[in-house]
Amino acid sequence: MAEVVDPYLDPDTGLLRNLVGARTQDALDLVEGDLTYIRAAELQARPIRPTGDLDEFRAIHRQLFQDIYPWAGEVRTVDIRKNVAGAEHFLSVGAIDRGSMFAADELLADNMLRGMNREQFVDRLSHHYGGWNYVHPFREGNGRTQRVFWNRVAADVGWQLDWRPVQGAVNDAACRAASERGDFGPLRAMFGQVVLPAGAEVRSLDRA
């Protein structure tokens, strides 16, 4: 069987093809963190039009990563999974359109999380966050895109999200529990630390 070639990778460096000339992962991570932080601040000043669907996700991703990746805002064309032992693949490329429509319809059916007390909001946010994470529409940058999206959804219904307690490994493990075992307990525990009443002082997007 022929080896699958990832078109997003530079064969010389093994890194994602990028617009900043990064030749090491450390350099790419540093520049990516700086530039997406600036673009996220611009998003706060000039928010994306809220549509609650893949179009909104794509617009957010394009804004965040336009300086770094030539495919910013474009849905991935390869199947991917987390680079950890035993991880299952995210939704297949051919199912992204259908899966994202299902996720958007579910969120709309939940009235965009309006009118919920904190316990209900944490529970339903966990459900929808896990669903969109499984769709994973982009080759890279899904987590940061999700944070911007859910910050907007939360603010629209009287909550806000403080992502500072969330470590990447915790988020990844919680999402895997949801998608691979149908266990949303870890995501509910994570969001139990994240969801705050409107008006609390938070940093809206973690640079990590």
MDTraj code that builds the backbone (N, CA, C; nanometers):
import mdtraj as md
import numpy as np

residues = "MET ALA GLU VAL VAL ASP PRO TYR LEU ASP PRO ASP THR GLY LEU LEU ARG ASN LEU VAL GLY ALA ARG THR GLN ASP ALA LEU ASP LEU VAL GLU GLY ASP LEU THR TYR ILE ARG ALA ALA GLU LEU GLN ALA ARG PRO ILE ARG PRO THR GLY ASP LEU ASP GLU PHE ARG ALA ILE HIS ARG GLN LEU PHE GLN ASP ILE TYR PRO TRP ALA GLY GLU VAL ARG THR VAL ASP ILE ARG LYS ASN VAL ALA GLY ALA GLU HIS PHE LEU SER VAL GLY ALA ILE ASP ARG GLY SER MET PHE ALA ALA ASP GLU LEU LEU ALA ASP ASN MET LEU ARG GLY MET ASN ARG GLU GLN PHE VAL ASP ARG LEU SER HIS HIS TYR GLY GLY TRP ASN TYR VAL HIS PRO PHE ARG GLU GLY ASN GLY ARG THR GLN ARG VAL PHE TRP ASN ARG VAL ALA ALA ASP VAL GLY TRP GLN LEU ASP TRP ARG PRO VAL GLN GLY ALA VAL ASN ASP ALA ALA CYS ARG ALA ALA SER GLU ARG GLY ASP PHE GLY PRO LEU ARG ALA MET PHE GLY GLN VAL VAL LEU PRO ALA GLY ALA GLU VAL ARG SER LEU ASP ARG ALA".split()
xyz = np.array([
    [0.0849, -0.1191, 0.0000],
    [0.0000, 0.0000, 0.0000],
    [0.0888, 0.1246, 0.0000],
    [0.0571, 0.2221, -0.0857],
    [0.1365, 0.3443, -0.0938],
    [0.1191, 0.4265, 0.0331],
    [0.2271, 0.4906, 0.0741],
    [0.2230, 0.5749, 0.1929],
    [0.1402, 0.6993, 0.1640],
    [0.0520, 0.7346, 0.2574],
    [-0.0308, 0.8539, 0.2412],
    [0.0550, 0.9768, 0.2669],
    [0.0554, 1.0698, 0.1723],
    [0.1328, 1.1928, 0.1848],
    [0.0408, 1.3033, 0.2344],
    [0.0816, 1.3692, 0.3409],
    [0.0034, 1.4798, 0.3954],
    [0.0416, 1.6065, 0.3192],
    [-0.0479, 1.6619, 0.2379],
    [-0.0125, 1.7782, 0.1564],
    [0.0098, 1.9054, 0.2377],
    [-0.0290, 1.9021, 0.3657],
    [-0.0106, 2.0198, 0.4497],
    [0.1322, 2.0310, 0.5035],
    [0.2103, 1.9241, 0.4917],
    [0.3442, 1.9224, 0.5498],
    [0.4505, 1.9574, 0.4464],
    [0.5490, 2.0333, 0.4923],
    [0.6669, 2.0623, 0.4114],
    [0.7590, 1.9407, 0.4207],
    [0.7896, 1.8754, 0.3090],
    [0.8714, 1.7530, 0.3158],
    [1.0128, 1.7785, 0.3663],
    [1.0621, 1.9000, 0.3538],
    [1.1976, 1.9312, 0.3997],
    [1.2064, 1.9453, 0.5509],
    [1.1049, 2.0035, 0.6117],
    [1.1091, 2.0304, 0.7560],
    [1.0177, 1.9382, 0.8357],
    [0.9182, 1.8786, 0.7701],
    [0.8188, 1.8003, 0.8419],
    [0.7173, 1.8850, 0.9145],
    [0.7266, 2.0174, 0.8990],
    [0.6331, 2.1103, 0.9631],
    [0.5163, 2.1404, 0.8710],
    [0.4102, 2.1954, 0.9285],
    [0.3019, 2.2451, 0.8459],
    [0.3544, 2.3571, 0.7564],
    [0.3182, 2.3532, 0.6294],
    [0.3565, 2.4604, 0.5391],
    [0.3056, 2.5931, 0.5964],
    [0.3909, 2.6930, 0.6006],
    [0.3517, 2.8171, 0.6656],
    [0.4024, 2.9378, 0.5891],
    [0.3458, 3.0525, 0.6207],
    [0.3773, 3.1774, 0.5525],
    [0.4858, 3.2577, 0.6226],
    [0.5344, 3.2074, 0.7367],
    [0.6285, 3.2861, 0.8171],
    [0.7714, 3.2357, 0.8054],
    [0.7915, 3.1318, 0.7251],
    [0.9263, 3.0808, 0.7042],
    [0.9831, 3.0032, 0.8204],
    [0.8983, 2.9549, 0.9105],
    [0.9456, 2.8797, 1.0266],
    [1.0059, 2.7472, 0.9828],
    [1.1213, 2.7129, 1.0390],
    [1.1920, 2.5890, 1.0034],
    [1.1992, 2.4915, 1.1202],
    [1.1530, 2.5326, 1.2385],
    [1.1476, 2.4442, 1.3548],
    [1.0102, 2.4574, 1.4193],
    [0.9699, 2.3534, 1.4920],
    [0.8397, 2.3585, 1.5577],
    [0.8353, 2.4674, 1.6631],
    [0.9444, 2.4865, 1.7354],
    [0.9477, 2.5917, 1.8375],
    [0.9263, 2.7285, 1.7750],
    [0.9928, 2.7527, 1.6615],
    [0.9774, 2.8818, 1.5949],
    [0.8348, 2.9009, 1.5453],
    [0.7776, 2.7960, 1.4886],
    [0.6407, 2.8054, 1.4392],
    [0.5438, 2.8302, 1.5536],
    [0.5604, 2.7578, 1.6639],
    [0.4714, 2.7753, 1.7792],
    [0.4789, 2.9175, 1.8331],
    [0.5998, 2.9728, 1.8389],
    [0.6180, 3.1072, 1.8941],
    [0.5489, 3.2115, 1.8067],
    [0.5752, 3.2062, 1.6764],
    [0.5155, 3.3038, 1.5862],
    [0.3636, 3.2859, 1.5804],
    [0.3200, 3.1609, 1.5770],
    [0.1768, 3.1336, 1.5724],
    [0.1069, 3.1908, 1.6952],
    [0.1654, 3.1713, 1.8122],
    [0.1065, 3.2233, 1.9337],
    [0.0947, 3.3750, 1.9314],
    [0.2013, 3.4419, 1.8863],
    [0.2008, 3.5887, 1.8825],
    [0.0983, 3.6426, 1.7831],
    [0.0978, 3.5865, 1.6627],
    [0.0116, 3.6411, 1.5580],
    [-0.1358, 3.6105, 1.5840],
    [-0.1663, 3.4914, 1.6333],
    [-0.3066, 3.4607, 1.6613],
    [-0.3583, 3.5416, 1.7792],
    [-0.2714, 3.5747, 1.8722],
    [-0.3130, 3.6589, 1.9852],
    [-0.3547, 3.7968, 1.9352],
    [-0.2773, 3.8524, 1.8434],
    [-0.3109, 3.9833, 1.7859],
    [-0.4420, 3.9759, 1.7079],
    [-0.4551, 3.8727, 1.6264],
    [-0.5765, 3.8593, 1.5465],
    [-0.6991, 3.8333, 1.6336],
    [-0.6824, 3.7642, 1.7450],
    [-0.7945, 3.7414, 1.8364],
    [-0.8403, 3.8730, 1.8983],
    [-0.7445, 3.9608, 1.9300],
    [-0.7808, 4.0916, 1.9833],
    [-0.8603, 4.1714, 1.8801],
    [-0.8227, 4.1594, 1.7530],
    [-0.8980, 4.2256, 1.6474],
    [-1.0402, 4.1701, 1.6380],
    [-1.0532, 4.0397, 1.6597],
    [-1.1860, 3.9786, 1.6574],
    [-1.2746, 4.0335, 1.7680],
    [-1.2159, 4.0638, 1.8829],
    [-1.2942, 4.1213, 1.9917],
    [-1.3472, 4.2584, 1.9527],
    [-1.2645, 4.3349, 1.8812],
    [-1.3060, 4.4684, 1.8403],
    [-1.4040, 4.4640, 1.7232],
    [-1.3832, 4.3679, 1.6330],
    [-1.4677, 4.3550, 1.5136],
    [-1.5093, 4.2087, 1.4988],
    [-1.6114, 4.1683, 1.5736],
    [-1.6501, 4.0266, 1.5744],
    [-1.6988, 3.9783, 1.4371],
    [-1.6809, 3.8484, 1.4170],
    [-1.7357, 3.7815, 1.2992],
    [-1.8885, 3.7791, 1.3088],
    [-1.9562, 3.7873, 1.1942],
    [-2.1019, 3.7782, 1.1955],
    [-2.1433, 3.6416, 1.2497],
    [-2.2261, 3.6403, 1.3550],
    [-2.2618, 3.5121, 1.4177],
    [-2.3651, 3.4356, 1.3361],
    [-2.3260, 3.3157, 1.2908],
    [-2.4183, 3.2299, 1.2169],
    [-2.4367, 3.0948, 1.2852],
    [-2.3485, 3.0615, 1.3807],
    [-2.3647, 2.9375, 1.4572],
    [-2.3370, 2.8107, 1.3795],
    [-2.2624, 2.8212, 1.2706],
    [-2.2407, 2.7054, 1.1852],
    [-2.0977, 2.7019, 1.1344],
    [-2.0723, 2.6135, 1.0375],
    [-1.9369, 2.5995, 0.9852],
    [-1.8866, 2.7291, 0.9220],
    [-1.9753, 2.8086, 0.8632],
    [-1.9320, 2.9356, 0.8047],
    [-1.8699, 3.0261, 0.9102],
    [-1.9276, 3.0285, 1.0286],
    [-1.8701, 3.1105, 1.1359],
    [-1.7354, 3.0543, 1.1800],
    [-1.7273, 2.9233, 1.1935],
    [-1.5993, 2.8609, 1.2291],
    [-1.4927, 2.8949, 1.1256],
    [-1.5271, 2.8873, 0.9988],
    [-1.4301, 2.9156, 0.8929],
    [-1.3857, 3.0612, 0.8963],
    [-1.4784, 3.1520, 0.9206],
    [-1.4431, 3.2942, 0.9257],
    [-1.3509, 3.3229, 1.0441],
    [-1.3780, 3.2601, 1.1578],
    [-1.2917, 3.2782, 1.2754],
    [-1.1527, 3.2223, 1.2457],
    [-1.1472, 3.1015, 1.1917],
    [-1.0185, 3.0386, 1.1621],
    [-0.9384, 3.1229, 1.0626],
    [-1.0052, 3.1758, 0.9619],
    [-0.9367, 3.2603, 0.8624],
    [-0.8773, 3.3837, 0.9290],
    [-0.9537, 3.4454, 1.0172],
    [-0.9041, 3.5647, 1.0856],
    [-0.7845, 3.5320, 1.1748],
    [-0.7924, 3.4242, 1.2484],
    [-0.6864, 3.3907, 1.3430],
    [-0.5565, 3.3514, 1.2739],
    [-0.5663, 3.2755, 1.1653],
    [-0.4480, 3.2107, 1.1073],
    [-0.4077, 3.2647, 0.9702],
    [-0.4654, 3.3742, 0.9282],
    [-0.4396, 3.4268, 0.7939],
    [-0.2932, 3.4630, 0.7710],
    [-0.2208, 3.4970, 0.8765],
    [-0.0806, 3.5363, 0.8627],
    [0.0142, 3.4165, 0.8624],
    [-0.0390, 3.2977, 0.8937],
    [0.0482, 3.1839, 0.9216],
    [0.0324, 3.0717, 0.8203],
    [-0.0908, 3.0382, 0.7861],
    [-0.1147, 2.9243, 0.6987],
    [-0.1880, 2.9659, 0.5720],
    [-0.1434, 2.9203, 0.4565],
    [-0.2108, 2.9570, 0.3312],
    [-0.3517, 2.8993, 0.3207],
    [-0.3833, 2.8012, 0.4027],
    [-0.5142, 2.7363, 0.3994],
    [-0.6043, 2.7825, 0.5144],
    [-0.5738, 2.8979, 0.5719],
    [-0.6571, 2.9502, 0.6812],
    [-0.8019, 2.9642, 0.6348],
    [-0.8924, 2.9121, 0.7138],
    [-1.0339, 2.9201, 0.6818],
    [-1.0846, 2.8113, 0.5903],
    [-0.9958, 2.7224, 0.5458],
    [-1.0360, 2.6157, 0.4553],
    [-1.0534, 2.4840, 0.5317],
    [-1.1573, 2.4110, 0.4980],
    [-1.1826, 2.2811, 0.5594],
    [-1.0732, 2.1841, 0.5157],
    [-1.0284, 2.1016, 0.6096],
    [-0.9185, 2.0083, 0.5798],
    [-0.9565, 1.9086, 0.4714],
    [-0.8543, 1.8580, 0.4050],
    [-0.8740, 1.7619, 0.2960],
    [-0.8125, 1.6259, 0.3278],
    [-0.7654, 1.6071, 0.4512],
    [-0.7077, 1.4792, 0.4933],
    [-0.7714, 1.4365, 0.6248],
    [-0.7757, 1.3069, 0.6480],
    [-0.8222, 1.2546, 0.7755],
    [-0.7099, 1.2675, 0.8780],
    [-0.7449, 1.3053, 1.0007],
    [-0.6444, 1.3293, 1.1033],
    [-0.6917, 1.2727, 1.2376],
    [-0.5948, 1.2584, 1.3279],
    [-0.6230, 1.2202, 1.4654],
    [-0.5128, 1.2786, 1.5520],
    [-0.5343, 1.2790, 1.6827],
    [-0.4314, 1.3255, 1.7750],
    [-0.3122, 1.2296, 1.7708],
    [-0.1948, 1.2857, 1.7810],
    [-0.0727, 1.2051, 1.7739],
    [-0.0396, 1.1453, 1.9108],
    [-0.1324, 1.0642, 1.9597],
    [-0.1121, 0.9928, 2.0859],
    [-0.1571, 0.8489, 2.0663],
    [-0.0975, 0.7599, 2.1420],
    [-0.1274, 0.6179, 2.1272],
    [-0.2758, 0.5902, 2.1490],
    [-0.3353, 0.5167, 2.0571],
    [-0.4732, 0.4729, 2.0716],
    [-0.5783, 0.5728, 2.0296],
    [-0.5382, 0.6931, 1.9900],
    [-0.6364, 0.7946, 1.9526],
    [-0.7084, 0.7544, 1.8244],
    [-0.8389, 0.7735, 1.8219],
    [-0.9164, 0.7459, 1.7021],
    [-0.9212, 0.8691, 1.6130],
    [-0.9525, 0.8496, 1.4865],
    [-0.9606, 0.9608, 1.3932],
    [-1.0797, 1.0517, 1.4253],
    [-1.0638, 1.1778, 1.3928],
    [-1.1766, 1.2692, 1.3949],
    [-1.2672, 1.2352, 1.2767],
    [-1.3746, 1.3097, 1.2625],
    [-1.4698, 1.2830, 1.1561],
    [-1.3981, 1.2816, 1.0208],
    [-1.4335, 1.1867, 0.9357],
    [-1.3678, 1.1744, 0.8061],
    [-1.3984, 1.2955, 0.7189],
    [-1.3070, 1.3222, 0.6271],
    [-1.3202, 1.4390, 0.5400],
    [-1.4546, 1.4420, 0.4685],
    [-1.4961, 1.3279, 0.4170],
    [-1.6198, 1.3227, 0.3399],
    [-1.7449, 1.3492, 0.4211],
    [-1.7341, 1.3458, 0.5536],
    [-1.8506, 1.3653, 0.6398],
    [-1.8513, 1.5004, 0.7103],
    [-1.7513, 1.5858, 0.6845],
    [-1.7420, 1.7124, 0.7571],
    [-1.8618, 1.8029, 0.7293],
    [-1.9010, 1.8168, 0.6051],
    [-2.0152, 1.9037, 0.5740],
    [-2.1411, 1.8553, 0.6455],
    [-2.1693, 1.7274, 0.6354],
    [-2.2889, 1.6724, 0.6988],
    [-2.2784, 1.6800, 0.8513],
    [-2.1598, 1.6470, 0.9037],
    [-2.1421, 1.6507, 1.0484],
    [-2.1525, 1.7904, 1.1051],
    [-2.0993, 1.8883, 1.0342],
    [-2.1067, 2.0258, 1.0824],
    [-2.2499, 2.0789, 1.0761],
    [-2.3260, 2.0388, 0.9744],
    [-2.4666, 2.0795, 0.9680],
    [-2.5449, 2.0191, 1.0838],
    [-2.5162, 1.8943, 1.1161],
    [-2.5827, 1.8295, 1.2294],
    [-2.5488, 1.9024, 1.3589],
    [-2.4204, 1.9354, 1.3784],
    [-2.3784, 2.0054, 1.5001],
    [-2.4441, 2.1426, 1.5099],
    [-2.4515, 2.2145, 1.3982],
    [-2.5146, 2.3463, 1.3978],
    [-2.6642, 2.3355, 1.4266],
    [-2.7293, 2.2364, 1.3688],
    [-2.8726, 2.2174, 1.3921],
    [-2.9006, 2.1812, 1.5375],
    [-2.8132, 2.0992, 1.5972],
    [-2.8298, 2.0646, 1.7384],
    [-2.8206, 2.1879, 1.8266],
    [-2.7240, 2.2743, 1.7967],
    [-2.7071, 2.3961, 1.8759],
    [-2.8273, 2.4879, 1.8594],
    [-2.8770, 2.4994, 1.7380],
    [-2.9961, 2.5812, 1.7148],
    [-3.1166, 2.5234, 1.7874],
    [-3.1307, 2.3903, 1.7868],
    [-3.2414, 2.3250, 1.8571],
    [-3.2331, 2.3476, 2.0072],
    [-3.1118, 2.3716, 2.0578],
    [-3.0911, 2.4034, 2.1993],
    [-3.1041, 2.5533, 2.2247],
    [-3.1623, 2.6250, 2.1281],
    [-3.1858, 2.7689, 2.1391],
    [-3.0565, 2.8450, 2.1657],
    [-2.9460, 2.7976, 2.1056],
    [-2.8152, 2.8615, 2.1198],
    [-2.7757, 2.8786, 2.2664],
    [-2.8245, 2.7841, 2.3510],
    [-2.7922, 2.7770, 2.4943],
    [-2.8543, 2.8910, 2.5759],
    [-2.9606, 2.9505, 2.5245],
    [-3.0283, 3.0581, 2.5981],
    [-3.1150, 3.0014, 2.7098],
    [-3.1355, 3.0821, 2.8128],
    [-3.2316, 3.0524, 2.9178],
    [-3.1949, 2.9366, 3.0078],
    [-3.0654, 2.9104, 3.0263],
    [-3.0214, 2.7972, 3.1078],
    [-2.9551, 2.8465, 3.2355],
    [-2.9763, 2.7699, 3.3438],
    [-2.8981, 2.7992, 3.4630],
    [-2.7564, 2.7458, 3.4416],
    [-2.6687, 2.7691, 3.5384],
    [-2.5284, 2.7350, 3.5172],
    [-2.5073, 2.5854, 3.4948],
    [-2.5763, 2.5033, 3.5737],
    [-2.5591, 2.3589, 3.5586],
    [-2.6040, 2.3131, 3.4200],
    [-2.7170, 2.3638, 3.3738],
    [-2.7668, 2.3277, 3.2413],
    [-2.6716, 2.3770, 3.1323],
    [-2.6223, 2.5001, 3.1503],
    [-2.5335, 2.5580, 3.0505],
    [-2.4043, 2.4770, 3.0394],
    [-2.3460, 2.4407, 3.1525],
    [-2.2238, 2.3593, 3.1513],
    [-2.2497, 2.2259, 3.0826],
    [-2.3632, 2.1640, 3.1135],
    [-2.3947, 2.0340, 3.0551],
    [-2.4097, 2.0422, 2.9034],
    [-2.4866, 2.1397, 2.8555],
    [-2.5114, 2.1479, 2.7118],
    [-2.3905, 2.2025, 2.6358],
    [-2.3169, 2.2932, 2.6980],
    [-2.1937, 2.3408, 2.6358],
    [-2.0966, 2.2245, 2.6165],
    [-2.0864, 2.1377, 2.7150],
    [-1.9987, 2.0213, 2.7050],
    [-2.0396, 1.9332, 2.5876],
    [-2.1691, 1.9135, 2.5739],
    [-2.2200, 1.8307, 2.4642],
    [-2.1825, 1.8905, 2.3282],
    [-2.2096, 2.0177, 2.3109],
    [-2.1868, 2.0806, 2.1803],
    [-2.0379, 2.0997, 2.1517],
    [-1.9621, 2.1319, 2.2533],
    [-1.8174, 2.1457, 2.2348],
    [-1.7570, 2.0125, 2.1903],
    [-1.7995, 1.9047, 2.2545],
    [-1.7507, 1.7727, 2.2164],
    [-1.7891, 1.7365, 2.0743],
    [-1.9105, 1.7744, 2.0338],
    [-1.9544, 1.7454, 1.8976],
    [-1.8730, 1.8190, 1.7930],
    [-1.8499, 1.9472, 1.8153],
    [-1.7702, 2.0242, 1.7200],
    [-1.6241, 1.9800, 1.7211],
    [-1.5744, 1.9402, 1.8363],
    [-1.4369, 1.8912, 1.8399],
    [-1.4226, 1.7645, 1.7550],
    [-1.5233, 1.6795, 1.7564],
    [-1.5177, 1.5584, 1.6745],
    [-1.5205, 1.5924, 1.5251],
    [-1.5963, 1.6947, 1.4880],
    [-1.5960, 1.7387, 1.3475],
    [-1.4558, 1.7836, 1.3083],
    [-1.3902, 1.8629, 1.3948],
    [-1.2500, 1.9032, 1.3747],
    [-1.2258, 1.9472, 1.2298],
    [-1.2874, 2.0552, 1.1871],
    [-1.2886, 2.0864, 1.0435],
    [-1.1558, 2.1313, 0.9835],
    [-1.0575, 2.1684, 1.0670],
    [-0.9346, 2.2247, 1.0130],
    [-0.8144, 2.1353, 1.0411],
    [-0.7142, 2.1485, 0.9580],
    [-0.5925, 2.0690, 0.9753],
    [-0.5213, 2.1047, 1.1045],
    [-0.5275, 2.2296, 1.1443],
    [-0.4663, 2.2781, 1.2682],
    [-0.5446, 2.4000, 1.3129],
    [-0.5474, 2.4251, 1.4432],
    [-0.6121, 2.5457, 1.4944],
    [-0.7567, 2.5290, 1.5348],
    [-0.8028, 2.4057, 1.5484],
    [-0.9424, 2.3832, 1.5866],
    [-0.9727, 2.4323, 1.7271],
    [-0.8801, 2.4084, 1.8204],
    [-0.9049, 2.4466, 1.9592],
    [-0.9208, 2.5959, 1.9764],
    [-0.8307, 2.6736, 1.9172],
    [-0.8396, 2.8187, 1.9303],
    [-0.9638, 2.8733, 1.8605],
    [-1.0001, 2.8133, 1.7490],
    [-1.1220, 2.8550, 1.6808],
    [-1.2439, 2.8273, 1.7665],
    [-1.2474, 2.7100, 1.8283],
    [-1.3589, 2.6764, 1.9169],
    [-1.3695, 2.7755, 2.0326],
    [-1.2571, 2.8131, 2.0895],
    [-1.2624, 2.9036, 2.2042],
    [-1.3257, 3.0377, 2.1671],
    [-1.2865, 3.0905, 2.0518],
    [-1.3456, 3.2166, 2.0072],
    [-1.4953, 3.1991, 1.9839],
    [-1.5329, 3.0894, 1.9202],
    [-1.6737, 3.0639, 1.8918],
    [-1.7550, 3.0540, 2.0201],
    [-1.7088, 2.9735, 2.1157],
    [-1.7868, 2.9533, 2.2377],
    [-1.7822, 3.0743, 2.3292],
    [-1.6753, 3.1517, 2.3233],
    [-1.6757, 3.2803, 2.3947],
    [-1.7917, 3.3672, 2.3470],
    [-1.8111, 3.3697, 2.2155],
    [-1.9194, 3.4499, 2.1581],
    [-2.0552, 3.3961, 2.1983],
    [-2.0737, 3.2639, 2.1874],
    [-2.2018, 3.2038, 2.2248],
    [-2.2328, 3.2316, 2.3723],
    [-2.1335, 3.2127, 2.4594],
    [-2.1543, 3.2355, 2.6023],
    [-2.1911, 3.3812, 2.6311],
    [-2.1188, 3.4741, 2.5696],
    [-2.1453, 3.6161, 2.5940],
    [-2.2861, 3.6551, 2.5502],
    [-2.3334, 3.5932, 2.4429],
    [-2.4668, 3.6255, 2.3918],
    [-2.5779, 3.5831, 2.4866],
    [-2.5488, 3.4878, 2.5765],
    [-2.6540, 3.4357, 2.6647],
    [-2.6239, 3.4612, 2.8126],
    [-2.5302, 3.5537, 2.8406],
    [-2.5108, 3.5978, 2.9781],
    [-2.4066, 3.5244, 3.0589],
    [-2.3163, 3.4513, 2.9920],
    [-2.2063, 3.3847, 3.0607],
    [-2.0747, 3.4283, 2.9972],
    [-1.9669, 3.3965, 3.0609],
    [-1.8369, 3.4116, 2.9968],
    [-1.7453, 3.2988, 3.0400],
    [-1.6430, 3.2781, 2.9587],
    [-1.5574, 3.1614, 2.9740],
    [-1.4149, 3.2053, 3.0071],
    [-1.3626, 3.1513, 3.1156],
    [-1.2232, 3.1756, 3.1554],
    [-1.1459, 3.0473, 3.1288],
    [-1.0684, 3.0464, 3.0213],
    [-0.9996, 2.9262, 2.9766],
    [-0.8694, 2.9016, 3.0500],
    [-0.8294, 2.9916, 3.1372],
    [-0.6966, 2.9801, 3.1980],
    [-0.6736, 2.8509, 3.2762],
    [-0.7744, 2.7944, 3.3427],
    [-0.7476, 2.6685, 3.4145],
    [-0.7287, 2.5466, 3.3241],
    [-0.7589, 2.5592, 3.1949],
    [-0.7619, 2.4431, 3.1062],
    [-0.6230, 2.4177, 3.0465],
    [-0.5705, 2.2994, 3.0716],
    [-0.4463, 2.2559, 3.0092],
    [-0.4787, 2.1728, 2.8844],
    [-0.3907, 2.1804, 2.7851],
    [-0.4170, 2.1113, 2.6598],
    [-0.4414, 1.9633, 2.6754],
    [-0.3620, 1.8990, 2.7592],
    [-0.3763, 1.7543, 2.7765],
    [-0.5113, 1.7195, 2.8403],
    [-0.5576, 1.8055, 2.9316],
    [-0.6870, 1.7826, 2.9962],
    [-0.7996, 1.7965, 2.8944],
    [-0.7915, 1.9012, 2.8133],
    [-0.8908, 1.9216, 2.7093],
    [-0.8936, 1.8034, 2.6120],
    [-0.7766, 1.7600, 2.5691],
    [-0.7698, 1.6500, 2.4723],
    [-0.8285, 1.5220, 2.5304],
    [-0.7938, 1.4923, 2.6541],
    [-0.8441, 1.3703, 2.7168],
    [-0.9956, 1.3762, 2.7350],
    [-1.0464, 1.4934, 2.7717],
    [-1.1908, 1.5085, 2.7909],
    [-1.2648, 1.4929, 2.6589],
    [-1.2100, 1.5494, 2.5522],
    [-1.2740, 1.5367, 2.4208],
    [-1.2698, 1.3927, 2.3712],
    [-1.1591, 1.3230, 2.3965],
    [-1.1504, 1.1831, 2.3567],
    [-1.2513, 1.0980, 2.4331],
    [-1.2686, 1.1255, 2.5617],
    [-1.3664, 1.0504, 2.6403],
    [-1.5062, 1.0680, 2.5815],
    [-1.5365, 1.1904, 2.5365],
    [-1.6686, 1.2178, 2.4797],
    [-1.6877, 1.1485, 2.3456],
    [-1.5887, 1.1614, 2.2561],
    [-1.6067, 1.1096, 2.1203],
    [-1.5866, 0.9596, 2.1108],
    [-1.4954, 0.9042, 2.1923],
    [-1.4620, 0.7628, 2.1798],
    [-1.5429, 0.6736, 2.2740],
    [-1.5877, 0.7304, 2.3873],
    [-1.6616, 0.6483, 2.4840],
    [-1.7994, 0.7034, 2.5176],
    [-1.8330, 0.8185, 2.4621],
    [-1.9618, 0.8794, 2.4937],
    [-1.9704, 0.9282, 2.6364],
    [-1.8566, 0.9544, 2.6985],
    [-1.8500, 0.9977, 2.8383],
    [-1.8218, 1.1481, 2.8413],
    [-1.9225, 1.2271, 2.8742],
    [-1.9078, 1.3722, 2.8781],
    [-1.8725, 1.4246, 3.0170],
    [-1.8528, 1.3330, 3.1126],
    [-1.8177, 1.3741, 3.2478],
    [-1.6921, 1.4589, 3.2541],
    [-1.5827, 1.4185, 3.1884],
    [-1.4620, 1.5013, 3.1929],
    [-1.4810, 1.6402, 3.1319],
    [-1.5596, 1.6505, 3.0253],
    [-1.5853, 1.7832, 2.9690],
    [-1.6694, 1.8673, 3.0639],
    [-1.7674, 1.8064, 3.1306],
    [-1.8473, 1.8825, 3.2271],
    [-1.7595, 1.9306, 3.3422],
    [-1.6678, 1.8451, 3.3865],
    [-1.5764, 1.8863, 3.4938],
    [-1.4873, 2.0012, 3.4470],
    [-1.4406, 1.9942, 3.3240],
    [-1.3563, 2.1006, 3.2700],
    [-1.4328, 2.2316, 3.2622],
    [-1.5529, 2.2274, 3.2055],
    [-1.6294, 2.3506, 3.1923],
    [-1.6830, 2.4002, 3.3258],
    [-1.6890, 2.3128, 3.4246],
    [-1.7239, 2.3586, 3.5581],
    [-1.6240, 2.4585, 3.6124],
    [-1.5003, 2.4536, 3.5614],
    [-1.3974, 2.5492, 3.6014],
    [-1.3923, 2.6712, 3.5103],
    [-1.4577, 2.6630, 3.3963],
    [-1.4433, 2.7642, 3.2921],
    [-1.5588, 2.8643, 3.2901],
    [-1.6805, 2.8175, 3.3166],
    [-1.7995, 2.9011, 3.3023],
    [-1.8138, 2.9940, 3.4221],
    [-1.8243, 3.1234, 3.3934],
    [-1.8390, 3.2261, 3.4956],
    [-1.9578, 3.3158, 3.4618],
    [-2.0122, 3.3829, 3.5622],
    [-2.1183, 3.4807, 3.5329],
    [-2.0637, 3.5946, 3.4477],
    [-2.1498, 3.6535, 3.3687],
    [-2.1095, 3.7693, 3.2902],
    [-2.0591, 3.8794, 3.3828],
    [-1.9524, 3.9466, 3.3389],
    [-1.8979, 4.0563, 3.4168],
    [-1.7708, 4.0231, 3.4898],
    [-1.7384, 3.8926, 3.5056],
    [-1.6128, 3.8566, 3.5685],
    [-1.4976, 3.8915, 3.4743],
    [-1.3839, 3.9304, 3.5316],
    [-1.2692, 3.9693, 3.4506],
    [-1.1924, 3.8451, 3.4060],
    [-1.1863, 3.8241, 3.2744],
    [-1.1169, 3.7079, 3.2203],
    [-1.0334, 3.7492, 3.1013],
    [-0.9391, 3.6641, 3.0667],
    [-0.8652, 3.6753, 2.9414],
    [-0.9364, 3.5855, 2.8429],
    [-0.9821, 3.6415, 2.7317],
    [-1.0751, 3.5699, 2.6454],
    [-1.0115, 3.4597, 2.5632],
    [-0.8808, 3.4702, 2.5342],
    [-0.8171, 3.3666, 2.4522],
    [-0.6798, 3.3375, 2.5074],
    [-0.6599, 3.2141, 2.5525],
    [-0.5296, 3.1713, 2.6026],
    [-0.4316, 3.1623, 2.4878],
    [-0.3122, 3.2173, 2.5036],
    [-0.2133, 3.2142, 2.3974],
    [-0.1466, 3.0776, 2.3847],
    [-0.1634, 2.9917, 2.4822],
    [-0.0915, 2.8639, 2.4821],
    [-0.1362, 2.7750, 2.3696],
])
top = md.Topology()
chain = top.add_chain()
for i, resn in enumerate(residues, 1):
    res = top.add_residue(resn, chain, resSeq=i)
    for name in ("N", "CA", "C"):
        top.add_atom(name, md.element.get_by_symbol(name[0]), res)
traj = md.Trajectory(xyz[None], top)
